[in-house]
Amino acid sequence: MDDVAQAARTIAKFLQTFTSSGGLRLRFQVKLRSVKPDSEEGAEPSREAGSQNAGYDGPRNLYVEFSGPDTPVLTGHNGEVLNALEHIATKILRLEPEEHDLVSFDADHFKANRDRQMRESAAMAVERVQATGRPHSFPAMTSRERRMLHLILSESGLPTASSGEGPGRFVVLYPAGTDTSAPYSSGPPVRRPDANRVRDSFRHR
């Protein structure tokens, strides 16, 4: 994003329309997060959209945090609606696929908690694969989560690969020495969004 402050204002307008037209009891903050190399995420103070960055002139990410009584609408069913909003935001900003990680949406620390659960799941999967010598497939997840899972699992030294298509794409952890170029023979079923359920979530109360 060449002008991240302008991008933040654009997303704020989109979310204002989304929450008001949907009759949702949601509050949101659009923040800019500066990211320095070799530093932990969030090491730099978060700033509200449109604020000036006086102390750092490096890349900045756009971060949206939701709160309010209707956050379960966003986080239910594995965060389907939250992930959809994040995806729409990348399209509005016309970001290339490799830039999608520059935009992050969260609600009531849903993603932070999910990241912790992912690490716990990864640790158990590594133990299982090392003990049984058989591959382990994870549930289908977003591209962001798959990238994070590949990174976490790389610490074990075991090979990983993604398999499946579209919303059903998932990560497979293999025993050491496995050729991961061959397609995985089985995996979790593809979960397709229930259009009626998503539509009902946005109806006026």
Secondary structure, 3 states (H helix, E strand, C coil): CCCHHHHHHHHHHHHHHHHHHCCCCCEEEEEEEECCCCCCCCCCCEEECCCCCCCCCCCEEEEEEEECCCHHHHHHHHHHHHHHHHHHHHHHCCCCHHHHHHEEEEECCHHHHHHHHHHHHHHHHHHHHHHHCCCEECCCCCHHHHHHHHHHHHCCCCCEEEECCHHHCEEEECCCCCCCCCCCCCCCCCCCCCHHHHHHHCCCC
